Amino acid sequence: METQAKGRGLTRRRFMRIIAFTPLWAMTTDARSWAKTRKRKPCPRRDPFRNARKLLLEEGFDSTYVDTLFSDPRMKLYPRIKKVMDRPSEALTYDKYKKLVGVNKKTDDGKRFMRKHADELARAEQKYGVDKHYIVAIIGVESDYGRNAGKYNPVGVFVTMIEKIPRKRSFGERELVELLGFCQKYDVDPHSFKGSYSGAIGFAQFLPSVLNKLYVDADGDGKLNPTDFSDAIHSVANYLKNHRGYGSGWTQGTKAMPDNKNWRALLAYNSHPNYARAVTEIAEGIHQ
């Protein structure tokens, strides 16, 4: 009996040692099996276009139209434009800016552009009272005479402003609504445009709000075409004359100089003095 009691004691002590040194995971097989077989709910993915989507629905755009806009494979954001906006090329010294713009080459190319579009430029100058050399110079600086209207999808630019750049959110909201309003009015694919990092479009680089207000259907086809030279030529002239909303924004036959009316019209187009100086230099060079 004593031997049996000792045997039971040894067995009990061995059992307690086994329990003491057995890892917890080895004692919870059932719990681990349950965890493996349990179906995990996928974490909902945040809509990267949430604020823009909400804006458009509140502005009355059809939900199907909005869903199609944002599900299009061409829809993308451009986070890098914030850095470009913080360091615009116009903020360079004029010598560096002049070299970047290519003032000398654009002057030579501008002379050829004038010969090619002489009739349209003459009509625009007569109708709006704006010097045709400045019209040409602006198209040269803005799009290199139609060769480079930009590489960014303006829808993506404005949505990026709304979602990623707080200080530009209101601007992006306004321009996105204006752009889509334009596209619906003229039955245009919103993703078909290419523009600048600021969302300006076409040969004259008009923002959508300006496009809707001051762009001109010069060829009479019933549409405003940002990549048509006739429309662009007349629209630049119309802008320089009517940018203040009541005409008389330009004095024909007068060189643009700081503090005169023509200089202020150029600054309305682009607020950096280097821009106005480059356009004036090109225009006067073409004129010679």
Secondary structure, DSSP 8 states (H G I E B T S, - for coil): -HHHHHHHHHHHHHHHHHHHHS-GGGG-HHHHHHHHHS---------TTHHHHHHHHHTT--HHHHHHHHHSTT----TTHHHHHHS-GGGS-HHHHHHHHTHHHHHHHHHHHHHHTHHHHHHHHHHH---HHHHHHHHHHHHTTTT---SB-HHHHHHHHHHH-GGGHHHHHHHHHHHHHHHHHTT--GGG--B-TT--BTTTTB-HHHHHHH---TT-SSS--TT-HHHHHHHHHHHHHHTTSSS----TT----TTSHHHHHHHHH---HHHHHHHHHHHHHHH-
